[in-house]
Amino acid sequence: MASMSDADNPSGAVRTALGGLLAIAAGIGVGRFVYTPILPPMVEALGLSKSQAGLIASANFLGYLIGALLAALPSLPGSRRAWVIGALGTSALTTAAMAVAATTPAFLALRFVGGAASAFVLIIASTLVLELLATAGRGGLSALHFAGVGTGITVSAALVAGLLELGQSWRTLWLASGVLSIAVLAAVAVLLPRHRAQMQDASAAQADDALDLRLRRLIIAYGLFGFGYIITATFLVAIVRGTPAIRSLEPVIWIVFGLAAAPSVALWTRVATRLGIQTAFALACVVEAAGVLASVVWQTAGGIFAAAILVGGTFMGLTALGLIRARALAQGNPRRALALMTVAFGVGQIIGPYFAGIVSDRLDSFTVPSVVAAAALLVAAVFAWD
């Protein structure tokens, strides 16, 4: 088993980054986002309204918010590695349990707990992996770590598409996704180094609670980003299924979304090295706003692929740039800054799907909520700009 010192050598750093990649692939790419490709057959089989579907999604994001708050506690006991593995196990079990749930309250409870587990995975795994990579002088491998979300989306989307092609029910899709997460958990346990440091950082007792003005602006922008991307990220496959001209693209559109997400962190961090993180963040918000609009105003094959590529190719880049920028601006313990960012992000995500579901039920269209989402992304670009 790798030790903490193993992360200091080149191969150990790669193992650490791969462990991080797989952790967020299972906890975020599968645990959070597999809901999107499973949603259309689930809605069809159960007769759920769009507002009910949005409420179930929002329950997951509410859990994400609560999990972020808990992950920010400076007195959280135990090792970071243990928390990551425990959170991954919880995510896998709640994903699989969706296959046997039969009522909306049960769906809400399972997605809530799964959302909390996802927040723990993202915050604690990212804190652990980024710290170890920085110590080893291999910060560039952070892009590999964050590529896990796109990887998880792509693999789980392919799994769902394959099972649907075989005529499997929505319950089988949830069960298979949970089994996939459990398999990935085993690999994470092997790859992540045993980190002797506990959750309490040495600098925490001396942390300055003051927030830099630039950090406060970034937190607002991050919350607007959470609202702006999540409507498309939740309902893109449903939009495709509900549009006869592009319905045939349903099996592949979420795969395209994931493929665009996988290299996006490397792409946007490269842009950031040229333009600065805050400029790259603002630019990515504008690009993502264009993708959100394309999903509802350009409903052809070209338009929906553009939406998948532009939104898929920016949301993880924005996530990573925001967290990296917050870590740089943090005073004292960086985990607090990361948690505040995740809280703002979570609030945006909670509001987005339920708002979109209610408006869509009344207007029979996702156009209005998507336009509002695009506007939020443009405002985020303004706030992020120093």
C-alpha positions as CSV (number, residue, x, y, z in Angstrom):
1,M,0.0,0.0,0.0
2,A,1.3,3.5,-0.9
3,S,2.5,5.6,2.0
4,M,2.5,9.4,2.2
5,S,6.1,9.5,1.1
6,D,5.1,7.6,-2.1
7,A,3.2,10.7,-3.3
8,D,6.5,12.6,-3.4
9,N,8.0,10.5,-6.2
10,P,6.8,10.7,-9.8
11,S,5.0,7.4,-9.9
12,G,3.5,8.0,-6.5
13,A,2.1,11.4,-7.6
14,V,0.5,9.8,-10.7
15,R,-1.1,7.1,-8.5
16,T,-2.4,9.8,-6.2
17,A,-3.9,11.8,-9.1
18,L,-5.4,8.6,-10.5
19,G,-6.9,7.8,-7.2
20,G,-8.4,11.3,-7.1
21,L,-9.7,10.9,-10.7
22,L,-11.5,7.6,-9.8
23,A,-12.8,9.0,-6.5
24,I,-14.6,11.9,-8.2
25,A,-15.5,9.8,-11.2
26,A,-17.6,7.6,-8.9
27,G,-18.7,10.2,-6.3
28,I,-19.6,12.9,-8.8
29,G,-19.6,11.6,-12.3
30,V,-21.7,8.6,-11.4
31,G,-23.2,9.5,-7.9
32,R,-24.5,12.8,-9.0
33,F,-24.8,12.9,-12.8
34,V,-26.0,9.5,-13.7
35,Y,-29.5,10.8,-12.7
36,T,-29.6,12.8,-16.0
37,P,-29.5,9.8,-18.5
38,I,-31.7,7.7,-16.2
39,L,-34.3,10.4,-15.7
40,P,-36.2,10.1,-19.1
41,P,-37.0,6.3,-18.8
42,M,-37.7,6.8,-15.0
43,V,-40.1,9.7,-15.7
44,E,-41.8,7.7,-18.4
45,A,-42.2,4.5,-16.3
46,L,-43.4,6.3,-13.2
47,G,-45.3,9.2,-14.7
48,L,-43.4,11.8,-12.9
49,S,-44.0,15.5,-13.7
50,K,-41.1,17.8,-14.5
51,S,-41.4,19.5,-11.2
52,Q,-41.2,16.2,-9.4
53,A,-38.1,15.3,-11.4
54,G,-36.6,18.7,-10.6
55,L,-37.4,18.3,-6.9
56,I,-35.6,14.9,-6.8
57,A,-32.6,16.5,-8.4
58,S,-32.8,19.4,-5.9
59,A,-32.9,17.0,-3.0
60,N,-29.5,15.7,-4.2
61,F,-28.1,19.2,-4.3
62,L,-29.6,20.1,-0.9
63,G,-27.7,17.1,0.4
64,Y,-24.6,18.4,-1.4
65,L,-25.0,21.7,0.4
66,I,-25.3,20.1,3.8
67,G,-22.4,17.8,3.1
68,A,-20.3,20.8,2.2
69,L,-21.1,22.5,5.5
70,L,-20.2,19.3,7.4
71,A,-17.0,18.8,5.4
72,A,-16.0,22.3,6.5
73,L,-16.0,21.5,10.2
74,P,-12.5,22.0,11.5
75,S,-13.0,19.4,14.2
76,L,-14.1,16.6,11.9
77,P,-12.3,13.5,13.2
78,G,-10.3,10.8,11.4
79,S,-8.2,10.8,8.3
80,R,-9.0,12.4,5.0
81,R,-8.5,9.1,3.2
82,A,-11.0,7.3,5.5
83,W,-13.6,10.0,4.9
84,V,-13.2,9.8,1.1
85,I,-13.6,6.0,1.1
86,G,-16.6,6.2,3.5
87,A,-18.3,8.8,1.4
88,L,-17.7,6.8,-1.8
89,G,-19.3,3.7,-0.1
90,T,-22.3,5.8,0.9
91,S,-22.6,7.2,-2.6
92,A,-22.5,3.7,-4.2
93,L,-25.0,2.3,-1.8
94,T,-27.5,5.1,-2.2
95,T,-27.2,4.9,-6.0
96,A,-27.9,1.2,-6.0
97,A,-30.8,1.6,-3.6
98,M,-32.6,3.9,-6.1
99,A,-33.4,0.6,-7.9
100,V,-35.6,-0.7,-5.0
101,A,-37.2,2.6,-3.9
102,A,-40.8,2.9,-4.8
103,T,-42.0,6.3,-3.6
104,T,-41.0,9.9,-4.1
105,P,-40.1,10.4,-0.4
106,A,-37.7,7.5,-0.7
107,F,-36.2,8.9,-3.9
108,L,-35.8,12.3,-2.1
109,A,-34.1,10.7,0.9
110,L,-31.7,8.6,-1.1
111,R,-30.7,11.4,-3.4
112,F,-30.2,13.7,-0.4
113,V,-27.8,11.3,1.3
114,G,-26.0,10.7,-1.9
115,G,-25.6,14.4,-2.5
116,A,-24.0,14.8,0.9
117,A,-21.6,12.0,0.1
118,S,-20.7,13.7,-3.2
119,A,-19.8,16.9,-1.4
120,F,-17.5,15.0,1.0
121,V,-15.8,13.3,-1.9
122,L,-15.2,16.5,-3.8
123,I,-14.0,18.7,-1.0
124,I,-12.0,16.2,1.0
125,A,-10.5,14.3,-2.0
126,S,-9.6,17.5,-3.7
127,T,-8.0,19.0,-0.6
128,L,-6.0,15.8,0.0
129,V,-5.0,15.2,-3.6
130,L,-4.1,18.8,-4.4
131,E,-2.1,19.1,-1.2
132,L,-0.1,16.0,-1.9
133,L,0.5,16.9,-5.5
134,A,1.7,20.4,-4.5
135,T,4.0,18.9,-1.9
136,A,5.5,16.6,-4.6
137,G,5.9,19.5,-7.0
138,R,3.4,17.9,-9.4
139,G,0.6,20.5,-9.3
140,G,0.1,20.0,-13.1
141,L,-1.5,16.6,-12.4
142,S,-4.5,18.3,-10.8
143,A,-6.0,18.3,-14.3
144,L,-5.9,14.5,-14.2
145,H,-7.7,14.5,-10.8
146,F,-10.5,16.8,-12.0
147,A,-10.9,14.8,-15.3
148,G,-12.6,12.2,-13.1
149,V,-16.0,13.9,-13.4
150,G,-16.1,13.7,-17.2
151,T,-14.7,10.2,-17.1
152,G,-17.5,9.1,-14.7
153,I,-20.1,10.8,-16.8
154,T,-18.9,9.1,-20.0
155,V,-18.5,5.6,-18.6
156,S,-21.9,5.7,-16.8
157,A,-23.6,7.2,-19.8
158,A,-22.2,4.4,-22.0
159,L,-23.4,1.9,-19.4
160,V,-26.9,3.4,-19.3
161,A,-27.1,3.6,-23.1
162,G,-26.0,0.0,-23.5
163,L,-28.5,-1.3,-20.9
164,L,-31.3,0.7,-22.5
165,E,-30.4,-0.8,-25.9
166,L,-30.8,-4.3,-24.2
167,G,-34.3,-3.3,-23.0
168,Q,-33.4,-3.0,-19.3
169,S,-35.6,-1.0,-16.9
170,W,-34.7,2.2,-15.1
171,R,-34.3,0.1,-11.9
172,T,-31.6,-2.0,-13.6
173,L,-29.8,1.2,-14.6
174,W,-29.6,2.4,-11.0
175,L,-28.4,-0.9,-9.8
176,A,-25.7,-1.2,-12.4
177,S,-24.5,2.3,-11.7
178,G,-24.2,1.4,-8.0
179,V,-22.2,-1.7,-8.8
180,L,-19.9,0.3,-11.0
181,S,-19.3,2.7,-8.1
182,I,-18.5,-0.1,-5.7
183,A,-15.9,-1.5,-8.2
184,V,-14.3,1.9,-8.5
185,L,-14.2,2.3,-4.8
186,A,-12.0,-0.8,-4.5
187,A,-9.5,0.8,-7.0
188,V,-9.5,4.1,-5.0
189,A,-8.7,2.2,-1.8
190,V,-5.6,0.8,-3.5
191,L,-4.4,4.0,-5.2
192,L,-5.0,6.7,-2.6
193,P,-2.0,6.9,-0.2
194,R,-2.4,6.4,3.5
195,H,-2.2,9.9,4.7
196,R,-1.2,10.2,8.3
197,A,-2.4,13.8,8.8
198,Q,-5.8,14.1,10.4
199,M,-8.7,16.3,9.2
200,Q,-7.6,19.2,11.5
201,D,-5.0,21.2,9.6
202,A,-2.1,22.6,11.6
203,S,-2.9,26.1,10.4
204,A,-6.6,25.9,11.3
205,A,-6.2,27.2,14.8
206,Q,-4.5,30.3,13.4
207,A,-6.8,30.8,10.5
208,D,-8.0,34.4,9.7
209,D,-11.8,34.4,9.4
210,A,-11.7,37.5,7.2
211,L,-12.6,36.9,3.5
212,D,-10.8,38.7,0.8
213,L,-13.1,40.9,-1.3
214,R,-12.0,39.0,-4.4
215,L,-12.9,35.8,-2.7
216,R,-16.4,37.1,-1.8
217,R,-17.0,38.1,-5.4
218,L,-15.7,34.7,-6.5
219,I,-18.1,32.9,-4.1
220,I,-21.1,34.9,-5.6
221,A,-19.9,34.0,-9.1
222,Y,-19.6,30.4,-8.2
223,G,-23.1,30.3,-6.8
224,L,-24.5,31.8,-10.0
225,F,-22.5,29.3,-12.0
226,G,-24.1,26.5,-10.0
227,F,-27.5,27.8,-11.0
228,G,-26.5,28.5,-14.5
229,Y,-25.2,25.1,-15.6
230,I,-27.3,22.7,-13.6
231,I,-30.6,23.2,-15.6
232,T,-29.0,22.0,-18.8
233,A,-26.9,19.4,-16.9
234,T,-30.1,17.9,-15.3
235,F,-32.6,18.1,-18.2
236,L,-30.4,17.9,-21.4
237,V,-31.4,14.3,-22.1
238,A,-35.0,15.0,-21.3
239,I,-34.9,17.9,-23.7
240,V,-33.6,15.6,-26.4
241,R,-36.2,13.0,-25.7
242,G,-39.0,15.6,-25.9
243,T,-37.9,17.0,-29.2
244,P,-38.9,14.7,-32.1
245,A,-36.3,16.1,-34.5
246,I,-33.4,15.1,-32.3
247,R,-34.8,12.2,-30.2
248,S,-32.6,9.7,-31.9
249,L,-29.6,11.4,-30.3
250,E,-30.7,10.5,-26.8
251,P,-28.3,7.5,-26.4
252,V,-25.2,9.5,-27.3
253,I,-25.8,13.0,-26.2
254,W,-24.8,12.4,-22.5
255,I,-21.7,10.5,-23.7
256,V,-20.7,13.5,-25.8
257,F,-21.2,15.7,-22.7
258,G,-18.9,13.5,-20.6
259,L,-16.3,13.3,-23.4
260,A,-16.2,17.1,-23.6
261,A,-15.9,17.3,-19.8
262,A,-12.9,14.9,-19.4
263,P,-10.2,17.2,-21.0
264,S,-11.9,20.5,-20.0
265,V,-9.8,21.1,-16.9
266,A,-6.6,20.7,-18.7
267,L,-7.9,23.0,-21.5
268,W,-9.1,25.8,-19.1
269,T,-6.1,25.7,-16.9
270,R,-4.0,26.2,-20.0
271,V,-6.1,29.2,-20.9
272,A,-5.7,30.4,-17.3
273,T,-1.9,30.3,-17.5
274,R,-2.1,32.7,-20.5
275,L,-5.0,35.0,-19.4
276,G,-5.1,34.6,-15.6
277,I,-7.6,32.4,-13.6
278,Q,-10.2,35.1,-13.2
279,T,-10.2,36.0,-16.9
280,A,-10.4,32.3,-17.9
281,F,-13.3,31.8,-15.4
282,A,-15.2,34.7,-16.9
283,L,-14.6,33.5,-20.4
284,A,-15.7,30.0,-19.6
285,C,-19.0,31.4,-18.1
286,V,-19.7,33.2,-21.4
287,V,-19.0,30.1,-23.4
288,E,-21.2,28.0,-21.1
289,A,-24.0,30.5,-21.4
290,A,-23.9,30.1,-25.2
291,G,-24.2,26.3,-24.7
292,V,-27.2,26.7,-22.4
293,L,-29.0,28.8,-24.9
294,A,-28.1,26.4,-27.8
295,S,-30.0,23.6,-26.0
296,V,-33.3,25.4,-26.3
297,V,-33.0,27.9,-29.3
298,W,-31.1,25.7,-31.7
299,Q,-32.8,22.3,-31.5
300,T,-31.1,20.5,-34.4
301,A,-28.4,17.9,-34.3
302,G,-25.8,20.6,-34.6
303,G,-27.3,22.7,-31.9
304,I,-27.8,20.0,-29.4
305,F,-24.2,18.7,-29.9
306,A,-23.0,22.3,-29.5
307,A,-24.9,22.5,-26.2
308,A,-23.4,19.3,-25.0
309,I,-19.9,20.2,-26.0
310,L,-20.0,23.8,-24.7
311,V,-21.6,23.0,-21.4
312,G,-19.8,19.7,-20.9
313,G,-16.6,21.4,-21.9
314,T,-16.8,24.2,-19.4
315,F,-18.6,23.1,-16.2
316,M,-15.7,21.1,-14.8
317,G,-13.2,23.7,-16.0
318,L,-15.1,26.3,-14.1
319,T,-15.4,24.0,-11.1
320,A,-11.6,23.5,-11.0
321,L,-10.7,27.1,-11.8
322,G,-13.0,28.3,-9.0
323,L,-11.6,25.9,-6.4
324,I,-8.0,26.6,-7.4
325,R,-8.6,30.4,-7.3
326,A,-10.3,30.1,-3.9
327,R,-7.4,28.1,-2.5
328,A,-5.0,30.8,-3.7
329,L,-7.1,33.6,-2.1
330,A,-7.8,31.8,1.1
331,Q,-6.5,33.2,4.4
332,G,-5.6,30.4,6.8
333,N,-7.1,27.0,6.3
334,P,-7.9,26.5,2.5
335,R,-10.6,23.9,3.3
336,R,-12.8,26.6,4.7
337,A,-12.6,28.5,1.4
338,L,-13.3,25.4,-0.6
339,A,-16.3,24.6,1.5
340,L,-17.8,28.1,1.2
341,M,-17.4,27.9,-2.5
342,T,-19.2,24.5,-2.5
343,V,-22.0,25.9,-0.3
344,A,-22.6,28.7,-2.8
345,F,-22.5,26.3,-5.6
346,G,-24.9,24.0,-3.8
347,V,-27.4,26.8,-3.2
348,G,-27.4,27.6,-7.0
349,Q,-27.9,23.9,-7.8
350,I,-30.8,23.5,-5.3
351,I,-32.7,26.3,-6.9
352,G,-32.0,25.5,-10.5
353,P,-33.7,22.1,-11.2
354,Y,-36.8,22.8,-9.2
355,F,-37.3,26.3,-10.7
356,A,-36.8,24.8,-14.2
357,G,-39.2,21.9,-13.5
358,I,-42.0,24.2,-12.2
359,V,-41.6,26.7,-15.1
360,S,-41.4,23.9,-17.7
361,D,-44.6,22.2,-16.3
362,R,-46.5,25.5,-16.7
363,L,-45.0,26.5,-20.1
364,D,-44.3,23.1,-21.5
365,S,-40.8,24.2,-22.4
366,F,-37.3,24.6,-20.9
367,T,-36.7,27.8,-22.9
368,V,-37.5,30.4,-20.2
369,P,-35.5,28.7,-17.4
370,S,-32.6,28.1,-19.8
371,V,-32.5,31.8,-20.8
372,V,-32.5,32.8,-17.1
373,A,-29.7,30.3,-16.5
374,A,-27.7,31.8,-19.3
375,A,-28.2,35.3,-17.9
376,A,-27.0,34.1,-14.5
377,L,-23.8,32.8,-16.1
378,L,-23.2,36.2,-17.7
379,V,-23.6,37.9,-14.3
380,A,-21.2,35.3,-12.9
381,A,-18.6,36.4,-15.5
382,V,-18.9,40.0,-14.3
383,F,-18.5,39.1,-10.7
384,A,-15.5,36.9,-11.4
385,W,-13.6,39.6,-13.3
386,D,-11.2,41.3,-11.0
